[in-house]
Amino acid sequence: MLDFEKPIIELDLKLADMKQFAVENNVDVTEAVKSLEEKISKLKKTTYQNLTRWQRVQLSRHPDRPYTLDYIQTICDKFVELHGDRGFGDDKAMVGGFGEIGDQSIMFIGQQKGRNTKQRQHRNFGMANPEGYRKALRLMKLAEKFNKPIVTLIDTPGAFPGIEAEERGQGEAIARNLKEMFMLKVPIICIVIGEGASGGALGIAIGDKVFMLENTWYSVISPESCSSILWRSWDYKEQAAEALKLTAKDMQKFGLVDDIIKEPLGGAHTDPLGTAKKIKKTIIDTLDELNKIQPEERILQRIEKFSSMGIVVEN
Amino acid sequence: MPWFVRENKGIVTPTEFKRETPDGLWYQCPECKTVILTKAHRDNSYTCPSCNHHEQIGSAEYFDLLFDQNLFEELFMNLQSGDPLEFVDTKKYPDRLKASMAKTGMKDAVRVAAGNIEEKEVVIACMDFKFIGGSMGSVVGEKISRGIAEARKRGVPFIMISKSGGARMMEAGFSLMQMAKTSAQLALLSEAKLPYISILTDPTTGGVTASFAMLGDFNIAEPKALIGFAGPRVVRETIGKDLPEGFQSAEFVLEHGFLDTIVDRKELKQTVADLLRMVA
């Protein structure tokens, strides 16, 4: 439970108690329930419409938040997971495979986090190694070969910064993905569903359309690491989050992502099915739009879009 | 009890007083302490004649080393950083920029120029570490991208000399997207079948390694250069152990298959010229 969720959850519990009391004792509490419900709804609105940037970062990491495979399994009628980079191994922090929505097959790729201690270790906290990025590229090329669109779901605290990752060329693996993704002939849709940390996120995020869920963040560094480097202390994460302007709203305003997918009040975890439905609709609508464009033109537009990112002064 | 008393506590050496390429008559090698004339050091391509330590140098020195007769046409000189995020940490970003410009006389951390190497035209982009750690913000990304596009327009090879701590945090999301932007231009250069030589010098880390620095048709490093994605401090904190000797050195990266070759700076121009001739 996050600190700003606490008052709401307490009122929710109170409401449940009240309803149960009414049933058990057969008394009419309609008025009291109504007033409490109003109070809760008001509190939710004031809390969630005025979230600070740091609070959004907290929501993006909420332990109950749906992860990549949760969404894929809800969105697809059928999904076949595909493993391995055909070179070194199978990275559990990066998942992918062909999924079906109606008669449309789509290659889904994304970082995967774990929900309990054991799973989190198994998934390496959603931090992929080089073989993860190479697996992602292999699957993207497979999609291109069979002329199927690609959807990537981004949720990572960063590419893994370990010794073996360096030995196997973490930098090269991400760099190659950036370059190759620009030239893929099939439509690519990228959606940040949780954390979008730096090169580890960007390594699967070169798309014709890039979306962010409402309560996610996407930047060059996490607020904690930024605080540690610029303020030389871990205690300035709130300020760092403000300074980095890393929320969906910020990133859209700067033209660094295309659009925002709304979340239910309280965050994606309060209604995972509803959120998945919205993502599904976004995917279907966006594919309709992208399919109207010729592949060569799509590639040029993709390059043009990213090439226009950056603020420089010419004098 | 010591026989002396430290009167001032917490003495901090400002960056501008820390080790830099010395500018006096004599040069002392920071590794083996050999002292030679500055001119002799320069004539030796800024390497130590006794231990071969490669001193960190900037774009002016690399242009001099690579371009015939040090003749070149500098491109996109008028680009300067904005402050899109109005970023403030312990300092305001525009103040940091101003301080760095005053200190270095440069506008940002990369310079791009066209000229000849052994009478063959090339475009070279070279990073300057002394400008905010050679960090990549919008200007660095834009100048490199335009440099690549210029090489494509002229139908000549592109050479990138990387020397950078990685992304520029003060430009956050914008900084990140420079990795994408430069890679996009390199994809187009590849399509045009024009050669791209990436020269990785000490240090090359972070978002620079994870984009253009690792994408060369030829990845060439200088001896002992630090090359990696995550900085050594971050890796050490992640694994909670000391790092093995030589970890993330050019020799280590070559051994693991991500470099074509390590070249002594004194032979850099010759190697570049040879490769360009062989693929021409």
Contacts between the chains, C-beta under 8 A, distances in Angstrom:
chain1	res1	chain2	res2	distance
A	159	B	210	7.7
A	159	B	229	6.9
A	159	B	230	7.8
A	160	B	238	7.9
A	161	B	229	7.3
A	161	B	230	3.2
A	161	B	234	4.9
A	161	B	235	5.3
A	161	B	238	5.0
A	162	B	230	7.9
A	162	B	235	6.6
A	162	B	238	5.8
A	162	B	239	6.1
A	163	B	235	6.3
A	163	B	239	6.2
A	163	B	243	7.2
A	163	B	244	7.4
A	163	B	247	7.0
A	165	B	229	7.2
A	165	B	230	7.4
A	166	B	228	5.4
A	166	B	229	6.4
A	166	B	230	6.8
A	166	B	235	6.6
A	166	B	247	7.3
A	166	B	248	6.0
A	167	B	252	7.9
A	167	B	256	5.1
A	168	B	256	7.1
A	169	B	214	7.4
A	169	B	256	6.7
A	169	B	257	7.3
A	169	B	258	4.8
A	170	B	210	7.2
A	170	B	229	4.0
A	170	B	230	7.1
A	171	B	209	3.5
A	171	B	210	4.4
A	171	B	213	7.3
A	171	B	214	5.1
A	171	B	228	7.0
A	171	B	229	3.8
A	171	B	258	7.8
A	172	B	209	7.9
A	172	B	214	4.2
A	172	B	258	5.2
A	174	B	210	4.1
A	174	B	211	7.7
A	174	B	229	7.3
A	175	B	179	7.9
A	175	B	183	6.6
A	175	B	209	7.4
A	175	B	210	5.2
A	175	B	211	5.1
A	175	B	212	7.3
A	175	B	213	7.5
A	175	B	214	4.2
A	175	B	215	5.1
A	176	B	214	7.6
A	176	B	215	7.2
A	178	B	179	6.1
A	178	B	180	5.7
A	178	B	183	3.7
A	178	B	184	7.8
A	178	B	210	7.8
A	178	B	211	5.9
A	179	B	183	4.5
A	179	B	184	7.8
A	179	B	186	5.7
A	179	B	187	4.8
A	179	B	190	7.5
A	179	B	215	5.7
A	180	B	187	7.6
A	182	B	183	6.8
A	182	B	184	4.8
A	182	B	187	4.6
A	183	B	187	5.3
A	183	B	191	7.5
A	198	B	167	7.3
A	198	B	176	6.3
A	198	B	207	7.2
A	199	B	176	7.5
A	199	B	179	6.3
A	199	B	206	7.6
A	199	B	207	5.5
A	199	B	210	4.2
A	199	B	211	7.8
A	199	B	229	7.4
A	202	B	176	6.0
A	202	B	177	7.9
A	202	B	179	6.0
A	202	B	180	6.3
A	203	B	210	7.6
A	206	B	180	5.8
A	206	B	183	8.0
A	218	B	173	6.6
A	218	B	176	7.9
A	219	B	172	4.9
A	219	B	173	5.3
A	219	B	176	6.6
A	220	B	167	4.5
A	220	B	168	8.0
A	220	B	169	6.3
A	220	B	171	7.7
A	220	B	172	5.3
A	220	B	173	6.6
A	220	B	175	4.8
A	220	B	176	4.1
A	220	B	207	7.1
A	221	B	167	7.1
A	221	B	169	5.7
A	221	B	172	7.7
A	225	B	234	8.0
A	226	B	169	5.6
A	229	B	169	6.8
A	230	B	89	4.0
A	230	B	90	6.6
A	230	B	169	6.4
A	231	B	89	6.2
A	231	B	90	6.4
A	239	B	89	7.7
A	240	B	89	7.7
A	243	B	85	7.0
A	243	B	87	5.4
A	243	B	88	6.2
A	243	B	89	6.2
A	243	B	172	7.8
A	244	B	85	7.4
A	244	B	169	7.6
A	244	B	172	4.4
A	244	B	173	7.7
A	245	B	85	5.1
A	245	B	172	6.2
A	245	B	173	7.2
A	246	B	172	6.5
A	246	B	173	6.8
A	250	B	173	7.4
A	251	B	173	5.6
A	254	B	84	6.6
A	254	B	173	6.1
A	254	B	174	6.9
A	256	B	173	4.7
A	256	B	174	7.0
A	256	B	177	5.8
A	302	B	184	7.8
A	303	B	184	4.5
A	303	B	187	7.4
A	303	B	188	7.0
A	306	B	177	6.3
A	306	B	180	4.4
A	306	B	181	5.2
A	306	B	184	5.4
A	307	B	145	6.4
A	307	B	181	5.3
A	307	B	184	5.9
A	307	B	185	7.2
A	309	B	174	6.6
A	309	B	177	4.0
A	309	B	178	7.7
A	309	B	180	7.3
A	309	B	181	6.0
A	310	B	137	8.0
A	310	B	138	3.4
A	310	B	139	7.9
A	310	B	141	5.6
A	310	B	142	5.3
A	310	B	174	5.5
A	310	B	177	6.8
A	310	B	178	6.3
A	310	B	181	6.8
A	311	B	81	7.8
A	311	B	82	4.1
A	311	B	84	4.0
A	311	B	138	5.1
A	311	B	171	7.8
A	311	B	174	6.1
A	312	B	79	5.0
A	312	B	80	6.9
A	312	B	81	6.9
A	312	B	82	6.4
A	312	B	138	5.2
A	312	B	139	5.3
A	312	B	142	5.1
A	313	B	79	7.3
A	313	B	80	4.6
A	313	B	81	7.0
A	313	B	82	5.0
A	314	B	78	5.2
A	314	B	79	6.0
A	314	B	80	7.6
A	315	B	78	5.7
A	315	B	80	6.4
